[in-house]
């Protein structure tokens, strides 16, 4: 395993162990439940949208390390963004994790640690569950 892959793994393990924004928002303007039956990941997502802006976002749930780390990274990435910017980020993320492993992908900063799931098609669902939710 390359040093870069090890670093990526470390970021994922860290977000799995200490997920950011792992709580509820009561009341939240938006709430949704997501389920990935392939892996058993379950996720409850809470979003507080004020005007056009995602003022706060949080999640709860249980699942594999990839699904939890992805949700944690996503909440960090979309908090404070407009809904439109968050949707655009989802499009970019989706394209990153569904690009064939032998093709280059754009650098998405911290979210790039999840680009490795491209090599494991089953894991793509784990990484994108929070975004779909
Ligand atoms: Zn999973």
Backbone and ligand atoms as CSV (ligand in chain L), in Angstrom:
chain,resi,resn,atom,element,x,y,z
A,1,UNK,N,N,0.854,-1.199,0.000
A,1,UNK,CA,C,0.000,0.000,0.000
A,1,UNK,C,C,0.886,1.244,0.000
A,2,UNK,N,N,0.555,2.216,-0.847
A,2,UNK,CA,C,1.370,3.420,-0.922
A,2,UNK,C,C,1.138,4.302,0.299
A,3,UNK,N,N,2.064,5.232,0.522
A,3,UNK,CA,C,1.940,6.140,1.674
A,3,UNK,C,C,0.670,6.974,1.565
A,4,UNK,N,N,0.324,7.333,0.320
A,4,UNK,CA,C,-0.875,8.150,0.110
A,4,UNK,C,C,-2.130,7.368,0.506
A,5,UNK,N,N,-2.169,6.107,0.092
A,5,UNK,CA,C,-3.313,5.270,0.473
A,5,UNK,C,C,-3.409,5.111,1.987
A,6,UNK,N,N,-2.255,5.013,2.628
A,6,UNK,CA,C,-2.253,4.879,4.086
A,6,UNK,C,C,-2.811,6.132,4.732
A,7,UNK,N,N,-2.431,7.281,4.176
A,7,UNK,CA,C,-2.934,8.547,4.704
A,7,UNK,C,C,-4.458,8.602,4.543
A,8,UNK,N,N,-4.928,8.213,3.364
A,8,UNK,CA,C,-6.366,8.215,3.114
A,8,UNK,C,C,-7.078,7.328,4.113
A,9,UNK,N,N,-6.499,6.154,4.326
A,9,UNK,CA,C,-7.101,5.205,5.255
A,9,UNK,C,C,-7.180,5.809,6.651
A,10,UNK,N,N,-6.130,6.540,7.022
A,10,UNK,CA,C,-6.099,7.168,8.341
A,10,UNK,C,C,-7.219,8.190,8.502
A,11,UNK,N,N,-7.441,8.995,7.458
A,11,UNK,CA,C,-8.503,10.004,7.514
A,11,UNK,C,C,-9.861,9.323,7.669
A,12,UNK,N,N,-10.066,8.249,6.913
A,12,UNK,CA,C,-11.342,7.534,6.985
A,12,UNK,C,C,-11.532,6.916,8.375
A,13,UNK,N,N,-10.487,6.304,8.900
A,13,UNK,CA,C,-10.587,5.691,10.232
A,13,UNK,C,C,-10.858,6.747,11.297
A,14,UNK,N,N,-10.209,7.905,11.140
A,14,UNK,CA,C,-10.410,8.987,12.107
A,14,UNK,C,C,-11.859,9.477,12.080
A,15,UNK,N,N,-12.403,9.683,10.891
A,15,UNK,CA,C,-13.795,10.165,10.782
A,15,UNK,C,C,-14.787,9.089,11.217
A,16,UNK,N,N,-14.386,7.822,11.087
A,16,UNK,CA,C,-15.254,6.742,11.546
A,16,UNK,C,C,-15.260,6.689,13.077
A,17,UNK,N,N,-14.099,6.879,13.656
A,17,UNK,CA,C,-13.968,6.799,15.110
A,17,UNK,C,C,-14.548,8.031,15.799
A,18,UNK,N,N,-14.302,9.196,15.196
A,18,UNK,CA,C,-14.779,10.441,15.791
A,18,UNK,C,C,-15.560,11.239,14.743
A,19,UNK,N,N,-16.750,10.731,14.387
A,19,UNK,CA,C,-17.506,11.410,13.325
A,19,UNK,C,C,-17.877,12.841,13.707
A,20,UNK,N,N,-17.711,13.751,12.746
A,20,UNK,CA,C,-18.077,15.156,12.972
A,20,UNK,C,C,-19.584,15.312,12.777
A,21,UNK,N,N,-20.154,16.219,13.529
A,21,UNK,CA,C,-21.598,16.511,13.411
A,21,UNK,C,C,-22.460,15.279,13.615
A,22,UNK,N,N,-22.017,14.395,14.512
A,22,UNK,CA,C,-22.759,13.166,14.802
A,22,UNK,C,C,-23.727,13.468,15.945
A,23,UNK,N,N,-24.903,13.960,15.571
A,23,UNK,CA,C,-25.918,14.365,16.541
A,23,UNK,C,C,-27.211,14.585,15.783
A,24,UNK,N,N,-28.250,15.025,16.488
A,24,UNK,CA,C,-29.493,15.360,15.806
A,24,UNK,C,C,-29.657,16.874,15.830
A,25,UNK,N,N,-30.559,17.379,15.005
A,25,UNK,CA,C,-30.958,18.787,15.057
A,25,UNK,C,C,-32.462,18.770,15.274
A,26,UNK,N,N,-32.912,19.299,16.401
A,26,UNK,CA,C,-34.345,19.300,16.717
A,26,UNK,C,C,-34.790,20.706,17.077
A,27,UNK,N,N,-35.702,21.306,16.346
A,27,UNK,CA,C,-36.241,20.779,15.095
A,27,UNK,C,C,-35.323,21.150,13.938
A,28,UNK,N,N,-35.355,20.355,12.889
A,28,UNK,CA,C,-34.589,20.657,11.685
A,28,UNK,C,C,-35.580,20.974,10.567
A,29,UNK,N,N,-35.168,21.822,9.635
A,29,UNK,CA,C,-36.079,22.137,8.528
A,29,UNK,C,C,-36.232,20.942,7.591
A,30,UNK,N,N,-35.199,20.079,7.525
A,30,UNK,CA,C,-35.259,18.901,6.670
A,30,UNK,C,C,-34.698,17.691,7.410
A,31,UNK,N,N,-35.344,16.560,7.193
A,31,UNK,CA,C,-34.903,15.334,7.841
A,31,UNK,C,C,-35.185,14.170,6.885
A,32,UNK,N,N,-34.237,13.268,6.750
A,32,UNK,CA,C,-34.447,12.118,5.863
A,32,UNK,C,C,-33.695,10.913,6.407
A,33,UNK,N,N,-34.211,9.740,6.057
A,33,UNK,CA,C,-33.562,8.490,6.456
A,33,UNK,C,C,-33.018,7.810,5.213
A,34,UNK,N,N,-31.829,7.267,5.326
A,34,UNK,CA,C,-31.242,6.544,4.208
A,34,UNK,C,C,-30.861,5.145,4.631
A,35,UNK,N,N,-30.934,4.225,3.689
A,35,UNK,CA,C,-30.625,2.829,3.988
A,35,UNK,C,C,-29.911,2.210,2.801
A,36,UNK,N,N,-28.821,1.559,3.070
A,36,UNK,CA,C,-28.101,0.850,2.017
A,36,UNK,C,C,-28.179,-0.640,2.310
A,37,UNK,N,N,-29.160,-1.329,1.713
A,37,UNK,CA,C,-29.386,-2.739,2.058
A,37,UNK,C,C,-28.216,-3.643,1.681
A,38,UNK,N,N,-27.393,-3.219,0.729
A,38,UNK,CA,C,-26.257,-4.049,0.317
A,38,UNK,C,C,-25.280,-4.266,1.454
A,39,UNK,N,N,-25.176,-3.245,2.329
A,39,UNK,CA,C,-24.168,-3.302,3.393
A,39,UNK,C,C,-24.813,-3.247,4.767
A,40,UNK,N,N,-26.061,-2.735,4.833
A,40,UNK,CA,C,-26.735,-2.598,6.119
A,40,UNK,C,C,-26.545,-1.231,6.757
A,41,UNK,N,N,-25.988,-0.280,5.997
A,41,UNK,CA,C,-25.788,1.070,6.533
A,41,UNK,C,C,-27.125,1.773,6.698
A,42,UNK,N,N,-27.304,2.400,7.857
A,42,UNK,CA,C,-28.507,3.202,8.109
A,42,UNK,C,C,-28.092,4.579,8.570
A,43,UNK,N,N,-28.831,5.582,8.063
A,43,UNK,CA,C,-28.416,6.949,8.309
A,43,UNK,C,C,-29.642,7.842,8.463
A,44,UNK,N,N,-29.622,8.692,9.468
A,44,UNK,CA,C,-30.643,9.733,9.600
A,44,UNK,C,C,-29.931,11.062,9.440
A,45,UNK,N,N,-30.430,11.864,8.521
A,45,UNK,CA,C,-29.778,13.136,8.206
A,45,UNK,C,C,-30.681,14.298,8.602
A,46,UNK,N,N,-30.086,15.286,9.232
A,46,UNK,CA,C,-30.822,16.481,9.672
A,46,UNK,C,C,-30.170,17.695,9.038
A,47,UNK,N,N,-30.992,18.534,8.413
A,47,UNK,CA,C,-30.449,19.728,7.778
A,47,UNK,C,C,-31.287,20.931,8.181
A,48,UNK,N,N,-30.619,21.969,8.588
A,48,UNK,CA,C,-31.300,23.225,8.871
A,48,UNK,C,C,-30.959,24.210,7.758
A,49,UNK,N,N,-31.949,24.464,6.907
A,49,UNK,CA,C,-31.752,25.412,5.811
A,49,UNK,C,C,-32.447,26.716,6.176
A,50,UNK,N,N,-31.710,27.807,6.103
A,50,UNK,CA,C,-32.282,29.118,6.353
A,50,UNK,C,C,-32.032,29.961,5.117
A,51,UNK,N,N,-33.121,30.421,4.498
A,51,UNK,CA,C,-32.982,31.091,3.202
A,51,UNK,C,C,-32.467,30.062,2.215
A,52,UNK,N,N,-31.293,30.332,1.625
A,52,UNK,CA,C,-30.694,29.408,0.657
A,52,UNK,C,C,-29.534,28.634,1.263
A,53,UNK,N,N,-29.264,28.889,2.541
A,53,UNK,CA,C,-28.019,28.403,3.122
A,53,UNK,C,C,-28.233,27.226,4.073
A,54,UNK,N,N,-27.346,26.253,3.950
A,54,UNK,CA,C,-27.338,25.125,4.892
A,54,UNK,C,C,-26.631,25.609,6.152
A,55,UNK,N,N,-27.448,26.013,7.117
A,55,UNK,CA,C,-26.881,26.609,8.320
A,55,UNK,C,C,-26.263,25.544,9.215
A,56,UNK,N,N,-26.917,24.394,9.260
A,56,UNK,CA,C,-26.413,23.320,10.106
A,56,UNK,C,C,-26.798,21.983,9.469
A,57,UNK,N,N,-25.954,20.997,9.668
A,57,UNK,CA,C,-26.234,19.666,9.139
A,57,UNK,C,C,-25.621,18.649,10.094
A,58,UNK,N,N,-26.361,17.577,10.365
A,58,UNK,CA,C,-25.890,16.570,11.308
A,58,UNK,C,C,-26.445,15.212,10.910
A,59,UNK,N,N,-25.841,14.162,11.436
A,59,UNK,CA,C,-26.345,12.832,11.112
A,59,UNK,C,C,-26.208,11.891,12.303
A,60,UNK,N,N,-27.011,10.836,12.240
A,60,UNK,CA,C,-26.943,9.752,13.210
A,60,UNK,C,C,-27.060,8.465,12.425
A,61,UNK,N,N,-26.690,7.359,13.022
A,61,UNK,CA,C,-26.890,6.105,12.332
A,61,UNK,C,C,-25.796,5.126,12.637
A,62,UNK,N,N,-25.903,3.988,11.981
A,62,UNK,CA,C,-24.888,2.968,12.168
A,62,UNK,C,C,-24.587,2.357,10.812
A,63,UNK,N,N,-23.356,2.013,10.623
A,63,UNK,CA,C,-22.980,1.434,9.346
A,63,UNK,C,C,-21.492,1.183,9.316
A,64,UNK,N,N,-20.994,0.865,8.144
A,64,UNK,CA,C,-19.577,0.554,8.010
A,64,UNK,C,C,-18.738,1.826,8.098
A,65,UNK,N,N,-17.440,1.647,8.206
A,65,UNK,CA,C,-16.519,2.777,8.349
A,65,UNK,C,C,-16.633,3.750,7.184
A,66,UNK,N,N,-16.794,3.227,5.975
A,66,UNK,CA,C,-16.860,4.091,4.796
A,66,UNK,C,C,-18.107,4.973,4.848
A,67,UNK,N,N,-19.254,4.390,5.183
A,67,UNK,CA,C,-20.497,5.170,5.186
A,67,UNK,C,C,-20.462,6.248,6.263
A,68,UNK,N,N,-19.905,5.893,7.412
A,68,UNK,CA,C,-19.851,6.848,8.521
A,68,UNK,C,C,-18.844,7.969,8.224
A,69,UNK,N,N,-17.676,7.591,7.730
A,69,UNK,CA,C,-16.655,8.589,7.413
A,69,UNK,C,C,-17.147,9.509,6.304
A,70,UNK,N,N,-17.843,8.948,5.325
A,70,UNK,CA,C,-18.337,9.758,4.218
A,70,UNK,C,C,-19.366,10.771,4.716
A,71,UNK,N,N,-20.264,10.332,5.599
A,71,UNK,CA,C,-21.278,11.242,6.138
A,71,UNK,C,C,-20.613,12.346,6.957
A,72,UNK,N,N,-19.615,11.968,7.730
A,72,UNK,CA,C,-18.888,12.943,8.542
A,72,UNK,C,C,-18.210,13.991,7.654
A,73,UNK,N,N,-17.517,13.518,6.611
A,73,UNK,CA,C,-16.833,14.424,5.680
A,73,UNK,C,C,-17.840,15.299,4.936
A,74,UNK,N,N,-18.984,14.713,4.579
A,74,UNK,CA,C,-19.996,15.474,3.846
A,74,UNK,C,C,-20.542,16.616,4.697
A,75,UNK,N,N,-20.847,16.323,5.971
A,75,UNK,CA,C,-21.409,17.394,6.816
A,75,UNK,C,C,-20.421,18.549,6.919
A,76,UNK,N,N,-19.142,18.224,7.074
A,76,UNK,CA,C,-18.117,19.274,7.115
A,76,UNK,C,C,-18.091,20.069,5.808
A,77,UNK,N,N,-18.266,19.363,4.692
A,77,UNK,CA,C,-18.118,19.995,3.375
A,77,UNK,C,C,-19.299,20.894,3.006
A,78,UNK,N,N,-20.511,20.543,3.442
A,78,UNK,CA,C,-21.676,21.303,2.974
A,78,UNK,C,C,-22.164,22.349,3.983
A,79,UNK,N,N,-21.696,22.254,5.209
A,79,UNK,CA,C,-22.151,23.214,6.212
A,79,UNK,C,C,-21.719,24.629,5.815
A,80,UNK,N,N,-22.681,25.536,5.809
A,80,UNK,CA,C,-22.387,26.921,5.452
A,80,UNK,C,C,-22.506,27.202,3.963
A,81,UNK,N,N,-22.721,26.144,3.171
A,81,UNK,CA,C,-22.856,26.308,1.720
A,81,UNK,C,C,-24.314,26.607,1.356
A,82,UNK,N,N,-24.524,27.127,0.173
A,82,UNK,CA,C,-25.891,27.245,-0.320
A,82,UNK,C,C,-26.354,25.856,-0.767
A,83,UNK,N,N,-27.661,25.687,-0.857
A,83,UNK,CA,C,-28.225,24.412,-1.302
A,83,UNK,C,C,-27.711,24.095,-2.709
A,84,UNK,N,N,-27.638,25.125,-3.544
A,84,UNK,CA,C,-27.166,24.943,-4.914
A,84,UNK,C,C,-25.711,24.465,-4.939
A,85,UNK,N,N,-24.876,25.068,-4.109
A,85,UNK,CA,C,-23.465,24.676,-4.056
A,85,UNK,C,C,-23.323,23.243,-3.540
A,86,UNK,N,N,-24.166,22.875,-2.574
A,86,UNK,CA,C,-24.112,21.517,-2.026
A,86,UNK,C,C,-24.525,20.494,-3.081
A,87,UNK,N,N,-25.545,20.847,-3.887
A,87,UNK,CA,C,-25.968,19.946,-4.970
A,87,UNK,C,C,-24.867,19.793,-6.013
A,88,UNK,N,N,-24.183,20.884,-6.307
A,88,UNK,CA,C,-23.083,20.839,-7.272
A,88,UNK,C,C,-21.956,19.957,-6.740
A,89,UNK,N,N,-21.717,20.048,-5.429
A,89,UNK,CA,C,-20.690,19.228,-4.792
A,89,UNK,C,C,-21.067,17.746,-4.886
A,90,UNK,N,N,-22.340,17.462,-4.700
A,90,UNK,CA,C,-22.838,16.083,-4.825
A,90,UNK,C,C,-22.565,15.562,-6.231
A,91,UNK,N,N,-22.844,16.376,-7.244
A,91,UNK,CA,C,-22.589,15.948,-8.632
A,91,UNK,C,C,-21.118,15.616,-8.836
A,92,UNK,N,N,-20.247,16.477,-8.287
A,92,UNK,CA,C,-18.800,16.259,-8.444
A,92,UNK,C,C,-18.366,15.006,-7.690
A,93,UNK,N,N,-18.915,14.836,-6.475
A,93,UNK,CA,C,-18.573,13.670,-5.671
A,93,UNK,C,C,-19.018,12.382,-6.376
A,94,UNK,N,N,-20.253,12.428,-6.889
A,94,UNK,CA,C,-20.807,11.260,-7.563
A,94,UNK,C,C,-19.946,10.881,-8.761
A,95,UNK,N,N,-19.532,11.900,-9.495
A,95,UNK,CA,C,-18.702,11.636,-10.666
A,95,UNK,C,C,-17.332,11.082,-10.240
A,96,UNK,N,N,-16.802,11.586,-9.113
A,96,UNK,CA,C,-15.507,11.092,-8.623
A,96,UNK,C,C,-15.579,9.601,-8.276
A,97,UNK,N,N,-16.640,9.177,-7.554
A,97,UNK,CA,C,-16.684,7.782,-7.088
A,97,UNK,C,C,-17.198,6.812,-8.152
A,98,UNK,N,N,-17.689,7.344,-9.288
A,98,UNK,CA,C,-18.169,6.437,-10.325
A,98,UNK,C,C,-17.276,6.445,-11.564
A,99,UNK,N,N,-16.187,7.224,-11.519
A,99,UNK,CA,C,-15.228,7.206,-12.617
A,99,UNK,C,C,-14.404,5.922,-12.531
A,100,UNK,N,N,-14.192,5.230,-13.649
A,100,UNK,CA,C,-13.398,3.994,-13.598
A,100,UNK,C,C,-12.027,4.234,-12.963
A,101,UNK,N,N,-11.524,3.255,-12.184
A,101,UNK,CA,C,-10.277,3.426,-11.437
A,101,UNK,C,C,-9.075,3.817,-12.297
A,102,UNK,N,N,-9.090,3.482,-13.594
A,102,UNK,CA,C,-7.928,3.810,-14.423
A,102,UNK,C,C,-8.024,5.202,-15.045
A,103,UNK,N,N,-9.103,5.932,-14.723
A,103,UNK,CA,C,-9.265,7.296,-15.243
A,103,UNK,C,C,-8.923,8.312,-14.146
A,104,UNK,N,N,-8.379,9.476,-14.558
A,104,UNK,CA,C,-8.084,10.497,-13.543
A,104,UNK,C,C,-9.370,11.140,-13.012
A,105,UNK,N,N,-9.344,11.569,-11.756
A,105,UNK,CA,C,-10.481,12.288,-11.191
A,105,UNK,C,C,-10.011,13.622,-10.644
A,106,UNK,N,N,-10.963,14.537,-10.509
A,106,UNK,CA,C,-10.620,15.860,-10.008
A,106,UNK,C,C,-10.285,15.781,-8.520
A,107,UNK,N,N,-9.431,16.679,-8.068
A,107,UNK,CA,C,-9.088,16.754,-6.656
A,107,UNK,C,C,-10.219,17.443,-5.905
A,108,UNK,N,N,-10.790,16.762,-4.933
A,108,UNK,CA,C,-11.883,17.351,-4.160
A,108,UNK,C,C,-11.485,17.620,-2.722
A,109,UNK,N,N,-10.201,17.870,-2.503
A,109,UNK,CA,C,-9.750,18.161,-1.150
A,109,UNK,C,C,-9.953,16.946,-0.256
A,110,UNK,N,N,-10.465,17.189,0.951
A,110,UNK,CA,C,-10.645,16.097,1.911
A,110,UNK,C,C,-11.546,14.991,1.373
A,111,UNK,N,N,-12.522,15.382,0.550
A,111,UNK,CA,C,-13.457,14.380,0.024
A,111,UNK,C,C,-12.744,13.373,-0.881
A,112,UNK,N,N,-11.552,13.747,-1.355
A,112,UNK,CA,C,-10.801,12.869,-2.247
A,112,UNK,C,C,-10.370,11.577,-1.565
A,113,UNK,N,N,-10.380,11.548,-0.221
A,113,UNK,CA,C,-9.979,10.309,0.453
A,113,UNK,C,C,-10.923,9.170,0.086
A,114,UNK,N,N,-12.108,9.519,-0.420
A,114,UNK,CA,C,-13.078,8.478,-0.753
A,114,UNK,C,C,-12.994,8.032,-2.213
A,115,UNK,N,N,-12.078,8.629,-2.971
A,115,UNK,CA,C,-11.950,8.252,-4.383
A,115,UNK,C,C,-11.576,6.778,-4.528
A,116,UNK,N,N,-10.935,6.217,-3.500
A,116,UNK,CA,C,-10.499,4.820,-3.544
A,116,UNK,C,C,-11.638,3.816,-3.647
A,117,UNK,N,N,-12.859,4.237,-3.279
A,117,UNK,CA,C,-13.983,3.284,-3.349
A,117,UNK,C,C,-14.293,2.892,-4.787
A,118,UNK,N,N,-13.784,3.663,-5.744
A,118,UNK,CA,C,-14.018,3.345,-7.160
A,118,UNK,C,C,-13.589,1.915,-7.480
A,119,UNK,N,N,-12.571,1.435,-6.748
A,119,UNK,CA,C,-12.066,0.091,-7.020
A,119,UNK,C,C,-12.923,-0.997,-6.397
A,120,UNK,N,N,-13.888,-0.587,-5.584
A,120,UNK,CA,C,-14.759,-1.552,-4.906
A,120,UNK,C,C,-16.213,-1.147,-5.122
A,121,UNK,N,N,-16.804,-1.582,-6.252
A,121,UNK,CA,C,-18.146,-1.127,-6.643
A,121,UNK,C,C,-19.178,-1.207,-5.514
A,122,UNK,N,N,-19.095,-2.226,-4.647
A,122,UNK,CA,C,-20.073,-2.355,-3.566
A,122,UNK,C,C,-19.942,-1.178,-2.592
A,123,UNK,N,N,-18.721,-0.691,-2.434
A,123,UNK,CA,C,-18.447,0.387,-1.487
A,123,UNK,C,C,-18.908,1.755,-1.981
A,124,UNK,N,N,-19.151,1.868,-3.285
A,124,UNK,CA,C,-19.605,3.150,-3.833
A,124,UNK,C,C,-20.933,3.531,-3.181
A,125,UNK,N,N,-21.778,2.535,-2.955
A,125,UNK,CA,C,-23.079,2.790,-2.312
A,125,UNK,C,C,-22.897,3.265,-0.867
A,126,UNK,N,N,-21.905,2.706,-0.195
A,126,UNK,CA,C,-21.631,3.115,1.184
A,126,UNK,C,C,-21.206,4.577,1.219
A,127,UNK,N,N,-20.334,4.953,0.284
A,127,UNK,CA,C,-19.790,6.315,0.269
A,127,UNK,C,C,-20.816,7.340,-0.189
A,128,UNK,N,N,-21.777,6.930,-1.035
A,128,UNK,CA,C,-22.707,7.920,-1.570
A,128,UNK,C,C,-24.061,7.929,-0.851
A,129,UNK,N,N,-24.251,6.998,0.113
A,129,UNK,CA,C,-25.524,6.936,0.837
A,129,UNK,C,C,-25.902,8.287,1.462
A,130,UNK,N,N,-24.963,8.905,2.154
A,130,UNK,CA,C,-25.273,10.171,2.844
A,130,UNK,C,C,-25.656,11.257,1.847
A,131,UNK,N,N,-24.977,11.259,0.699
A,131,UNK,CA,C,-25.276,12.281,-0.315
A,131,UNK,C,C,-26.655,12.064,-0.907
A,132,UNK,N,N,-26.992,10.815,-1.208
A,132,UNK,CA,C,-28.332,10.534,-1.743
A,132,UNK,C,C,-29.398,10.881,-0.715
A,133,UNK,N,N,-29.120,10.553,0.551
A,133,UNK,CA,C,-30.084,10.853,1.610
A,133,UNK,C,C,-30.306,12.356,1.691
L,1,ZN,ZN,ZN,-21.345,0.237,4.050
